[in-house]
Amino acid sequence: MQNLSKYLPAYIDRNYKKVEGWLGEDTVLQITRINSVQTKLGISGNVGEIGVHHGKLFILLYLLMQNEEQAIAIDIFEQQNLNIDKSGRGDLSIFERNLETYAGGKSKLKTINADSTTIGAKEILSELGGKLRLFSIDGGHLPNIVRHDLNTAASAICDGGVVILDDYFNPEFPGVSEGVNQFFLLDNKELVPFFVGINKIYLTTSKYAEHYMDFFTQADLGIPYCETKKFRTYDTHLSPIRISEMFGSTVLSYSPDKFGIVHRLFRAIKRNRTQLRKQLSNSSTWEYLKSTKLGNFIRSIANKLAPY
Ligand SMILES: C[S@@+](CC[C@H](N)C(=O)[O-])C[C@H]1O[C@@H](n2cnc3c(N)ncnc32)[C@H](O)[C@@H]1O
């Protein structure tokens, strides 16, 4: 049996950056934390993704597997004539090579090489032999495809499982929000959103939403939190997390850019000092602030905390 845990730290730390695709540092953090909640709550199951491209996010899911769990990758791969909205470009051989390189093999991998709208939960579950606890949707970005894939995921995840849906807020792909809205208004009976993480939304079965939200308010996302146990007392002025509502459910939404500079500062100090200046100088807020009095003040603190 493959020992996946030995590949995980390097993938989370740096290797994910070497795989072509779409996965940011915040999402890596969010998915690994969701995985920790599942471990704590004893939620087990398989993992999978519709739309894997070269495996950037999929490999993270793969490395989070425990024991007998298995992973399923669904993509049209070489049949790119079916990629109507031209979102990414799956390539099975690059994908498998990345799995070999960053996860040490593919012995726990199942693949379905097909247009996701031609399959449903039944095919996925018969491949895996059981439900999923983590299911990422990032395949076709048109309304009918997204709606279909969400229905597939809703039937394929276990109680407390999490569906991670990409691009709901991406203006490049308005079809994604349309498909999600149709799903919530016309089809869904099981899933509730609980977290908005920049471009991704996270859904789970209703009785578990509070567990995940509770965890996210307590989690160290780079800013000190106070009195976060009860969502009511959460201080949105100090935090990149806001309590909001979506499709009739309470959600936490995370927008680091709101307090981008404070957030980056705290996180960089915590991680390592050399990153601090890089993080600061990449911030658009910093561009705006750097010649002001506040900018000078921040610079003087940075000089003390993270000298060159
Ligand atoms: C945006 S990319 C996925 C990015 C990937 N999740 C990552 O971590 O980098 C979209 C992928 O969906 C695939 N795709 C597009 N339409 C599809 C469909 N109808 N069914 C299955 N896969 C599809 C594309 O081939 C491509 O690999």
The ligand as an SDF file (V2000), in Angstrom:
LIG
                    3D

 27 29  0  0  0  0  0  0  0  0999 V2000
  -10.2700   24.4730  -14.9540 C   0  0  0  0  0  0  0  0  0  0  0  0
   -9.7080   22.9170  -15.4110 S   0  0  0  0  0  0  0  0  0  0  0  0
   -9.5460   22.0650  -13.8900 C   0  0  0  0  0  0  0  0  0  0  0  0
   -8.4420   22.5570  -13.0170 C   0  0  0  0  0  0  0  0  0  0  0  0
   -8.0430   21.6110  -11.9120 C   0  0  0  0  0  0  0  0  0  0  0  0
   -9.1120   21.3720  -10.9910 N   0  0  0  0  0  0  0  0  0  0  0  0
   -6.8090   22.0530  -11.1670 C   0  0  0  0  0  0  0  0  0  0  0  0
   -6.6720   21.7230   -9.9930 O   0  0  0  0  0  0  0  0  0  0  0  0
   -5.9380   22.7110  -11.7390 O   0  0  0  0  0  0  0  0  0  0  0  0
  -11.1270   22.1780  -16.1120 C   0  0  0  0  0  0  0  0  0  0  0  0
  -10.9770   20.7380  -16.5230 C   0  0  0  0  0  0  0  0  0  0  0  0
  -12.2700   20.2360  -16.8200 O   0  0  0  0  0  0  0  0  0  0  0  0
  -12.2070   19.3990  -17.9550 C   0  0  0  0  0  0  0  0  0  0  0  0
  -13.5630   19.4260  -18.5470 N   0  0  0  0  0  0  0  0  0  0  0  0
  -14.1430   20.4070  -19.2750 C   0  0  0  0  0  0  0  0  0  0  0  0
  -15.3950   20.0640  -19.5970 N   0  0  0  0  0  0  0  0  0  0  0  0
  -15.6300   18.8400  -19.0600 C   0  0  0  0  0  0  0  0  0  0  0  0
  -16.7270   17.9360  -19.0490 C   0  0  0  0  0  0  0  0  0  0  0  0
  -17.9030   18.2360  -19.6610 N   0  0  0  0  0  0  0  0  0  0  0  0
  -16.6030   16.7620  -18.3940 N   0  0  0  0  0  0  0  0  0  0  0  0
  -15.4380   16.4320  -17.7740 C   0  0  0  0  0  0  0  0  0  0  0  0
  -14.3630   17.2290  -17.7520 N   0  0  0  0  0  0  0  0  0  0  0  0
  -14.4590   18.4230  -18.3750 C   0  0  0  0  0  0  0  0  0  0  0  0
  -11.0800   19.9810  -18.8110 C   0  0  0  0  0  0  0  0  0  0  0  0
  -10.5090   19.0030  -19.6410 O   0  0  0  0  0  0  0  0  0  0  0  0
  -10.1110   20.4810  -17.7400 C   0  0  0  0  0  0  0  0  0  0  0  0
   -9.1610   19.5190  -17.4430 O   0  0  0  0  0  0  0  0  0  0  0  0
  1  2  1  0
  2  3  1  0
  2 10  1  0
  3  4  1  0
  4  5  1  0
  5  6  1  0
  5  7  1  0
  7  8  2  0
  7  9  1  0
 10 11  1  0
 11 12  1  0
 11 26  1  0
 12 13  1  0
 13 14  1  0
 13 24  1  0
 14 15  1  0
 14 23  1  0
 15 16  2  0
 16 17  1  0
 17 18  1  0
 17 23  2  0
 18 19  1  0
 18 20  2  0
 20 21  1  0
 21 22  2  0
 22 23  1  0
 24 25  1  0
 24 26  1  0
 26 27  1  0
M  CHG  2   2   1   9  -1
M  END
$$$$
